[in-house]
Amino acid sequence: MSTDIHPEMHPEIAARRIPLEGSWNFRDLGGYETIDGRSIKWRKVFRADGLDALTPDDHVTIVVELGVRVIYDLQREGEVDQPVPLYQRADAPRRVHLPIGGQLSTNNGFHEKVLAGEIDRIDPSWMTEMYANFSRTHAGDYGVMLRGLAEADDLPAVFHCAAGKDRTGIGAALLLAVLGVPDDTIVADYHLTEQARLPRIKEMGDRLAEQGVDINNLRGYFGAAPECMRDTLASLRSEFDSIERFLAEEAGVDSTTITRLRSLLLE
């Protein structure tokens, strides 16, 4: 597998990505097939990156056209300094704030050090360790989100973080897994973030090149290497036997909730 994070745009992006002016990575999770032959309904659950730069036209798309009712914000306190315009609307979706931390989201100087060339290598294995921290330390937050997605009156919904890759990626993986989507599809959905953010990655790559740093040596940080998600799922299953058991024991998501999720989101 190539480590180049400048591939051609994946055709599936066109089918899933909601075109917005202020978001690179707002995607529909619909259409994925499950192991038992069903598929996820379109226009029910979306995953996204930061929503603080949305334009008025984007607001219309999200609130009016998509009919989003609830937004699960996985960013930590202070991650976005200014008020988010979307929430100033009278018809704004309800915001559920579930701050999920970790070195990437709580160390304010980390990103700056990377861009300055002070950190010139981050392997995918480092990200896998970070994902283990997200999933176990914040299982309760993910449980709140999954229980919310099991409520018909709270759909359609979107969950997001800053880039829509790490914290959001874990949330999407847990949801897809309990819906019965196979691992290969979960991993492919995670990798689509790398495709969706190609313009941003190119911008960062050009900036890093000025510091003498090859962005491909930072693939774990800027990219969405498939092995990161595949190894994370394997780690959870190794410890808990199944994703369902992990969610039941650590996140408070019982079999009744999973049944409701499948009933609401699958066809």
BATI-956320 format. One line per field, with one value per residue (C-alpha): residue in three letters; x, y, z. Coordinates in steps of 0.001 Angstrom, whole numbers, always signed. Layout:
residuo: c(ALA; ...) .
c1: c(X; ...) .
c2: c(Y; ...) .
c3: c(Z; ...) .
This chain:
residuo: c(MET; SER; THR; ASP; ILE; HIS; PRO; GLU; MET; HIS; PRO; GLU; ILE; ALA; ALA; ARG; ARG; ILE; PRO; LEU; GLU; GLY; SER; TRP; ASN; PHE; ARG; ASP; LEU; GLY; GLY; TYR; GLU; THR; ILE; ASP; GLY; ARG; SER; ILE; LYS; TRP; ARG; LYS; VAL; PHE; ARG; ALA; ASP; GLY; LEU; ASP; ALA; LEU; THR; PRO; ASP; ASP; HIS; VAL; THR; ILE; VAL; VAL; GLU; LEU; GLY; VAL; ARG; VAL; ILE; TYR; ASP; LEU; GLN; ARG; GLU; GLY; GLU; VAL; ASP; GLN; PRO; VAL; PRO; LEU; TYR; GLN; ARG; ALA; ASP; ALA; PRO; ARG; ARG; VAL; HIS; LEU; PRO; ILE; GLY; GLY; GLN; LEU; SER; THR; ASN; ASN; GLY; PHE; HIS; GLU; LYS; VAL; LEU; ALA; GLY; GLU; ILE; ASP; ARG; ILE; ASP; PRO; SER; TRP; MET; THR; GLU; MET; TYR; ALA; ASN; PHE; SER; ARG; THR; HIS; ALA; GLY; ASP; TYR; GLY; VAL; MET; LEU; ARG; GLY; LEU; ALA; GLU; ALA; ASP; ASP; LEU; PRO; ALA; VAL; PHE; HIS; CYS; ALA; ALA; GLY; LYS; ASP; ARG; THR; GLY; ILE; GLY; ALA; ALA; LEU; LEU; LEU; ALA; VAL; LEU; GLY; VAL; PRO; ASP; ASP; THR; ILE; VAL; ALA; ASP; TYR; HIS; LEU; THR; GLU; GLN; ALA; ARG; LEU; PRO; ARG; ILE; LYS; GLU; MET; GLY; ASP; ARG; LEU; ALA; GLU; GLN; GLY; VAL; ASP; ILE; ASN; ASN; LEU; ARG; GLY; TYR; PHE; GLY; ALA; ALA; PRO; GLU; CYS; MET; ARG; ASP; THR; LEU; ALA; SER; LEU; ARG; SER; GLU; PHE; ASP; SER; ILE; GLU; ARG; PHE; LEU; ALA; GLU; GLU; ALA; GLY; VAL; ASP; SER; THR; THR; ILE; THR; ARG; LEU; ARG; SER; LEU; LEU; LEU; GLU) .
c1: c(+0; +1369; +2081; +1436; -1365; -1968; -4147; -6802; -10204; -12184; -15423; -17394; -16790; -19144; -21954; -21475; -20058; -22531; -21144; -20731; -18712; -17420; -16805; -14513; -15731; -19518; -20584; -23669; -23284; -26170; -25992; -23448; -24466; -24525; -23367; -26981; -27850; -29537; -28282; -28121; -30786; -29643; -30069; -30347; -26844; -23959; -20331; -18452; -15505; -15750; -18926; -17637; -16896; -20277; -21871; -25526; -26106; -24568; -26984; -29896; -28504; -28086; -31189; -33726; -32643; -31195; -33481; -30781; -32306; -29348; -25624; -23220; -20152; -17123; -14753; -13314; -14102; -12243; -11347; -13414; -12970; -15730; -19471; -20584; -23039; -25114; -26223; -27303; -30150; -33655; -34114; -30712; -30427; -30042; -26367; -25201; -21677; -19563; -15993; -13536; -9903; -6542; -3117; -4203; -7142; -5853; -2247; -2712; +904; +1075; -289; +1937; +5003; +4090; +3655; +6931; +8772; +9651; +7812; +8709; +7320; +4083; +3435; -52; +701; +905; -2604; -3882; -2719; -4486; -7696; -7529; -7470; -10447; -12597; -11953; -11602; -14618; -16806; -19512; -19630; -19921; -22663; -24643; -24323; -25382; -28371; -29375; -29143; -31555; -34318; -36521; -37377; -33682; -33004; -31505; -28358; -24704; -21661; -18385; -15017; -12459; -11206; -13909; -11234; -10122; -12833; -15502; -13847; -14158; -17807; -18572; -16762; -18716; -22028; -21309; -20059; -23211; -25340; -23583; -21372; -18271; -14842; -13608; -16392; -15782; -12101; -12925; -15276; -12548; -10073; -12501; -11632; -8152; -9758; -12241; -9498; -7119; -7130; -6318; -3635; -2001; -1995; -319; +2112; +3276; +3737; +5699; +7906; +9131; +10364; +12075; +9471; +7852; +4149; +4130; +6221; +3289; +693; -584; -1460; -2686; -3907; -6397; -4325; -6596; -4448; -5251; -8939; -8451; -6069; -8377; -11320; -9094; -7862; -11393; -12458; -9345; -10199; -13993; -14703; -17082; -17918; -21368; -19856; -17480; -20420; -22525; -19784; -18077; -20604; -23971; -25353; -27507; -29063; -32351; -30570; -28779; -32083; -33583; -30587; -30968; -34714; -34381; -31329; -31471; -33660) .
c2: c(+0; +3398; +5880; +8770; +10942; +12768; +10189; +11051; +12001; +8856; +8585; +7658; +11144; +12576; +10302; +10976; +14439; +17238; +20221; +23089; +26294; +26116; +22399; +19966; +16763; +16722; +13223; +11023; +7614; +6180; +3363; +1139; -2517; -4746; -8325; -9548; -7783; -4624; -1086; +2162; +4697; +7847; +11306; +10046; +10362; +12529; +12823; +16090; +18300; +21690; +23710; +27111; +28374; +27549; +30231; +31324; +29120; +26198; +26852; +26534; +23265; +21739; +23057; +23295; +20874; +18115; +18823; +18164; +18220; +17421; +18073; +16090; +18293; +16232; +19198; +20197; +23458; +26360; +24509; +27056; +30531; +32439; +31731; +29365; +31236; +28115; +28071; +31696; +30856; +30688; +27324; +25946; +22217; +21244; +20999; +18185; +18918; +15834; +17116; +14368; +14981; +13460; +14751; +15965; +17984; +19236; +20129; +23524; +23711; +20321; +21391; +24450; +22287; +20016; +22924; +24459; +21257; +20511; +17192; +15566; +12050; +10570; +6958; +5432; +3224; +6365; +7287; +3811; +4284; +7642; +6042; +3468; +6371; +8077; +4978; +3765; +7048; +8632; +5574; +7280; +10228; +7937; +6115; +9353; +9918; +6403; +6466; +9797; +8388; +5673; +8277; +8839; +12416; +13323; +12363; +13421; +14114; +14929; +14311; +16121; +17264; +19657; +17613; +14949; +12259; +11077; +11581; +11527; +8502; +6488; +7504; +6450; +3141; +2278; +3162; +1258; -1765; -2140; -1702; -4748; -3083; -5215; -4005; -3502; -981; +763; +1114; +2393; +5021; +6173; +6419; +8610; +11454; +11483; +11854; +14508; +16663; +16548; +20338; +20917; +18222; +19741; +23136; +21678; +19708; +22835; +24602; +21730; +21439; +24959; +23587; +20659; +18167; +15490; +15333; +11612; +11100; +12624; +10369; +9290; +12891; +14366; +11241; +8540; +5388; +2320; +365; +2880; +2004; -1672; -2053; -45; -2348; -5390; -3997; -3466; -6950; -8476; -6930; -7168; -9987; -7740; -4088; -4722; -5970; -2992; -610; -2456; -2549; +790; +3055; +2075; +1037; -2021; -4486; -2563; +563; -1398; -2907; +591; +1832; -992; -472; +3288; +3346; +162; -867) .
c3: c(+0; -943; +1809; -551; +822; -2446; -4258; -6823; -5445; -4685; -6704; -3578; -2189; -4800; -3621; +95; +478; +1087; -868; +1575; +1360; +4933; +5413; +3550; +5107; +5701; +4597; +4563; +6220; +4226; +1702; +3404; +3279; +6342; +6683; +6638; +3374; +4629; +4085; +6043; +5155; +3416; +4955; +8533; +10010; +8858; +9957; +9602; +10359; +12098; +11587; +12689; +9153; +7604; +5448; +5460; +2400; +4288; +7137; +4725; +3381; +6835; +8560; +5741; +3022; +5208; +8159; +10764; +14248; +16515; +16281; +18474; +18927; +19985; +20275; +23631; +25404; +23843; +20667; +18756; +20191; +18435; +18638; +15887; +13601; +12979; +16608; +16476; +14105; +15545; +13798; +14784; +15504; +19132; +20091; +22342; +23507; +24218; +24613; +23784; +24650; +23970; +23046; +19631; +20914; +24253; +23463; +21878; +20743; +19052; +15664; +15613; +16323; +13436; +11031; +12217; +11358; +14992; +14732; +11430; +11751; +13106; +12192; +11891; +14922; +17063; +15955; +16763; +20348; +20425; +19139; +21905; +24343; +22667; +22590; +26126; +28025; +26354; +25907; +27953; +25557; +22578; +24465; +24819; +21090; +20128; +22479; +20940; +17428; +18552; +19062; +16013; +16999; +17053; +13438; +11095; +13109; +12572; +14751; +14230; +15566; +14061; +11093; +11082; +11189; +14633; +17248; +14565; +12964; +16156; +16507; +12944; +13393; +16540; +14901; +11703; +13640; +15743; +12628; +11191; +8589; +7849; +8921; +5356; +4775; +8114; +7267; +3776; +5209; +7577; +4693; +2727; +5108; +3620; +195; +1276; +2763; -217; -761; +2908; +2896; -179; +1513; +4601; +2447; +646; +3956; +5463; +2384; +3119; +6460; +4770; +6016; +3824; +4678; +3909; +7059; +8956; +7403; +10782; +11613; +8333; +6585; +7481; +7092; +6887; +9347; +12096; +12087; +11358; +14313; +16587; +15888; +16403; +19735; +21043; +20010; +21552; +24907; +24886; +22371; +20384; +19764; +21223; +24483; +24622; +24234; +26800; +29437; +28841; +27093; +28550; +25174; +25764; +23341; +23341; +22111; +19402; +18284; +18021; +16053; +13569; +13291; +12662; +10444; +8370; +5476) .
